[in-house]
């Protein structure tokens, strides 16, 4: 059974002056997320804390927020586990159900990337918090920019040790590219 979101706000509560909601995303929140999405490639280091500000604008809502904390990744080169701070600021314009949703596929403008459409009487902030965290993740997490990675032959972590096979030879995985170079 899916547990109900811990960040549901009644749209009726949101005024044009706005409301501020403190946010603290700890291990329990991440455990629920991991249950629903077991392929997440990061975990929580220090809880993510911050504030979400909601303002009503006619039939739309401006959602503005910030989160700070720490996430734990696995380096994409050497497979070491490392922690990295997360400092995230975001702004999303949520258009009400009265706004026409475009029905044909088209390229979005920069402004439209920060827009969404809502309907109903409640707003589930979990969806937007998760989305913003995912958008802030690095594509290829690196423990440090100069990470040397693993030896392709023996698997040694080249950040910690050198190996005798490092300078000898050519990686056969690139043999096809070598043929192209000769042509």
ZIMO-V487074 format. One record per pair of residues at least 12 apart in sequence whose ideal C-beta (glycine too) atoms are under 10 Angstrom apart, sorted by the first residue. I is the first residue (numbers start at 1). J is the second residue. D is the distance in Angstrom with one decimal. If there is no record, write none. Layout:
I:J:D
I:J:D
//
This chain:
2:32:8.9
2:35:9.0
2:36:7.5
3:28:9.7
3:32:5.9
3:35:8.7
3:36:9.3
4:124:9.2
4:126:9.6
5:29:9.7
5:32:8.9
5:122:9.2
5:123:9.9
5:124:4.9
5:125:7.5
5:126:4.2
5:127:8.0
5:129:9.7
6:23:9.8
6:24:9.8
6:25:9.1
6:28:8.6
6:29:6.8
6:32:8.4
6:124:9.7
6:125:8.8
6:126:7.1
7:21:7.6
7:23:7.2
7:25:9.1
7:29:8.9
7:52:7.9
7:123:8.7
7:124:6.8
7:125:3.7
7:126:5.1
7:127:9.0
7:128:8.7
7:129:6.8
8:122:5.2
8:123:7.1
8:124:5.4
8:125:7.3
8:126:8.0
9:21:7.0
9:52:8.7
9:54:6.6
9:61:9.3
9:63:9.7
9:122:6.8
9:123:4.8
9:124:8.2
9:125:6.4
10:121:6.4
10:122:5.7
10:123:7.9
11:54:9.0
11:56:8.1
11:59:10.0
11:61:7.1
11:94:9.4
11:96:8.6
11:118:7.8
11:119:9.8
11:120:7.7
11:121:5.6
11:122:6.5
11:123:5.8
12:56:9.8
12:121:6.8
12:122:9.1
13:54:8.3
13:56:9.6
13:122:9.7
13:123:9.3
14:54:4.8
14:55:7.1
14:56:4.8
14:57:9.9
14:61:5.9
14:62:9.4
14:63:9.5
14:94:9.9
14:123:7.7
15:54:8.9
15:55:7.7
15:56:5.8
16:55:6.4
16:56:5.0
16:57:7.1
16:58:9.0
16:62:9.9
17:55:7.3
17:56:8.6
18:53:5.5
18:54:6.1
18:55:3.8
18:56:7.8
18:57:9.9
18:61:9.6
18:62:7.9
18:64:8.5
19:52:8.9
19:53:7.3
19:54:5.4
19:55:8.1
19:56:9.4
20:51:5.4
20:52:7.4
20:53:5.2
20:54:8.1
20:64:9.7
20:65:9.6
21:50:9.6
21:51:6.8
21:52:4.7
21:53:7.7
21:54:7.1
21:65:8.6
21:125:7.5
22:49:7.7
22:50:7.8
22:51:5.9
22:52:8.2
23:47:9.8
23:48:7.4
23:49:6.6
23:50:5.1
23:51:6.5
23:52:5.5
23:65:7.1
23:66:8.9
23:67:6.7
23:125:7.8
23:129:7.0
24:47:5.8
24:48:7.5
24:49:5.0
24:50:8.3
24:67:9.7
24:69:9.2
25:44:7.5
25:47:6.1
25:48:4.2
25:49:7.5
25:50:8.6
25:67:7.3
25:69:7.3
25:126:9.4
25:129:6.8
25:130:9.4
25:133:8.3
26:44:7.3
26:46:9.4
26:47:4.4
26:48:8.2
26:49:9.0
26:69:9.4
27:43:9.2
27:44:6.1
27:47:7.6
28:47:9.9
29:44:8.3
29:47:8.5
29:48:8.5
29:126:8.2
29:129:8.7
29:130:9.6
30:42:9.3
30:43:6.8
30:44:4.4
30:47:8.9
30:48:8.7
30:71:9.5
30:133:9.6
31:43:9.8
31:44:8.9
32:126:8.8
33:126:8.3
33:129:9.5
33:130:6.4
33:133:8.9
36:126:10.0
36:130:9.3
37:130:8.4
37:134:9.4
40:130:9.8
40:133:9.7
40:134:8.7
40:137:9.3
41:73:7.2
41:74:6.9
41:76:9.2
41:137:7.9
41:141:7.8
42:71:5.0
42:72:6.3
42:73:5.1
42:74:8.2
42:84:9.1
42:86:9.5
42:133:8.7
42:134:9.4
42:137:6.4
42:138:9.2
42:141:7.5
43:71:7.1
43:72:4.7
43:73:8.3
43:74:9.4
43:81:8.9
43:83:9.6
44:69:7.3
44:70:7.6
44:71:6.6
44:72:7.0
44:83:9.8
44:86:9.7
45:69:7.1
45:70:3.4
45:71:5.8
45:72:4.7
45:73:9.4
45:82:9.5
45:83:4.4
45:84:8.0
45:85:8.5
45:86:8.7
46:68:8.7
46:69:5.0
46:70:3.9
46:71:8.7
46:72:9.5
46:83:8.1
46:85:8.3
46:86:9.0
47:67:9.8
47:68:9.5
47:69:5.6
47:70:8.5
48:67:4.6
48:68:6.9
48:69:3.5
48:70:8.2
48:71:8.2
48:86:6.5
48:88:8.1
48:129:8.3
48:133:7.4
49:66:9.4
49:67:7.0
49:68:6.1
49:69:6.3
50:65:6.1
50:66:4.5
50:67:4.0
50:68:6.0
50:69:8.2
50:86:9.9
50:87:9.4
50:88:7.7
50:89:8.9
50:90:9.8
50:129:9.2
51:64:8.9
51:65:6.4
51:66:6.3
51:67:8.8
52:64:7.4
52:65:4.0
52:66:8.4
52:67:8.8
52:90:9.2
52:125:6.1
52:128:8.2
52:129:7.8
53:65:6.6
53:66:9.0
53:91:9.4
54:94:8.9
54:123:7.5
54:125:8.5
56:96:9.6
57:93:8.0
57:94:9.4
57:95:9.6
57:96:9.5
58:95:9.6
58:96:7.8
58:98:9.0
58:99:9.6
59:94:9.8
59:95:7.4
59:96:3.4
59:97:7.8
59:98:4.9
59:99:6.8
59:118:9.6
60:93:6.1
60:94:6.1
60:95:4.9
60:96:5.6
60:98:9.2
60:99:7.2
60:115:8.9
60:117:9.6
60:118:8.5
61:92:8.7
61:93:7.8
61:94:4.4
61:95:8.4
61:96:7.7
61:116:9.7
61:118:7.1
61:123:6.9
62:91:7.1
62:92:7.8
62:93:5.8
62:94:7.6
63:90:7.9
63:91:7.2
63:92:4.5
63:93:7.7
63:94:5.9
63:114:9.5
63:116:8.8
63:118:9.8
63:123:8.0
63:125:7.6
63:128:6.1
63:129:9.8
63:132:9.6
64:89:8.2
64:90:7.3
64:91:4.8
64:92:7.9
64:93:9.7
65:88:8.1
65:89:7.4
65:90:5.6
65:91:7.9
65:92:8.5
65:125:8.5
65:128:8.0
65:129:7.7
65:132:7.4
66:87:7.8
66:88:6.4
66:89:4.7
66:90:7.5
66:91:10.0
66:132:9.8
67:86:6.6
67:87:7.8
67:88:4.6
67:89:8.2
67:90:8.2
67:129:7.4
67:132:7.4
67:133:7.4
67:136:8.6
68:85:7.3
68:86:6.7
68:87:5.3
68:88:7.5
68:89:9.7
69:85:7.4
69:86:5.3
69:87:8.7
69:88:8.8
69:133:9.5
70:83:5.2
70:84:6.9
70:85:5.4
70:86:6.5
71:83:7.1
71:84:6.1
71:85:8.1
71:86:5.3
71:133:8.0
71:136:8.8
71:137:7.7
71:138:9.6
71:141:9.0
72:84:7.9
72:141:9.6
73:137:8.2
73:138:7.3
73:140:9.8
73:141:3.7
73:142:8.6
73:143:8.1
74:141:6.8
74:143:8.9
75:140:8.9
75:141:6.1
75:142:5.8
75:143:4.0
75:144:8.4
75:147:6.0
75:149:8.3
75:150:9.8
75:157:9.6
75:159:9.0
76:138:8.6
76:139:8.6
76:140:4.3
76:141:5.6
76:142:6.5
76:143:9.1
76:147:8.6
76:149:8.6
77:140:8.0
77:141:9.2
77:142:6.3
77:143:7.7
77:144:9.6
77:146:10.0
77:147:4.5
77:148:7.3
77:149:3.5
77:150:7.1
77:157:9.4
77:158:8.9
77:159:8.7
78:142:8.7
78:143:6.4
78:144:9.5
78:147:5.5
78:148:7.2
78:149:5.2
78:150:5.8
78:156:9.8
78:157:5.1
78:158:7.3
78:159:5.6
78:160:8.4
79:143:9.3
79:149:8.8
79:150:6.9
79:155:9.5
79:157:7.8
80:142:9.8
80:143:5.1
80:144:9.5
80:147:8.2
80:150:10.0
80:157:7.1
80:159:7.5
80:160:8.9
81:141:9.9
81:143:8.4
82:141:7.8
82:142:8.6
82:143:4.3
82:144:8.2
82:147:9.7
83:143:9.8
84:137:9.9
84:138:8.1
84:141:7.5
84:142:9.5
84:143:8.9
86:133:7.5
86:136:6.3
86:137:8.9
87:136:8.8
88:129:9.5
88:132:6.1
88:133:7.1
88:135:8.7
88:136:5.0
89:132:9.1
89:136:9.7
90:114:8.0
90:128:7.9
90:129:9.1
90:131:8.8
90:132:4.6
90:133:9.6
90:135:8.0
90:136:8.4
91:114:6.1
91:132:9.8
92:113:9.6
92:114:5.4
92:115:7.1
92:116:6.1
92:128:6.0
92:131:8.4
92:132:8.0
93:111:8.1
93:112:9.2
93:114:6.2
93:115:4.8
93:116:7.7
94:114:9.9
94:115:7.5
94:116:5.3
94:117:7.4
94:118:4.8
94:123:7.3
94:128:8.4
95:115:6.2
95:116:7.2
95:117:5.2
95:118:7.1
95:119:9.9
96:117:7.9
96:118:6.4
96:119:7.6
97:117:7.2
97:118:6.9
97:119:3.8
97:120:7.8
98:119:9.4
99:115:9.3
99:117:6.6
99:118:9.4
100:117:9.4
101:117:5.3
101:119:9.7
102:117:9.6
113:135:9.7
116:128:7.8
116:131:8.9
143:159:7.7
144:159:8.2
146:159:8.7
147:159:6.2
148:160:9.2
148:162:9.4
148:166:9.5
150:163:9.7
151:163:4.9
151:164:9.7
151:165:6.4
151:166:5.8
152:165:8.8
152:166:9.2
152:169:9.5
152:171:5.2
152:172:9.1
152:173:7.4
152:174:9.8
153:165:4.4
153:166:8.0
153:168:8.5
153:169:7.6
153:171:8.3
153:172:10.0
154:166:8.6
//
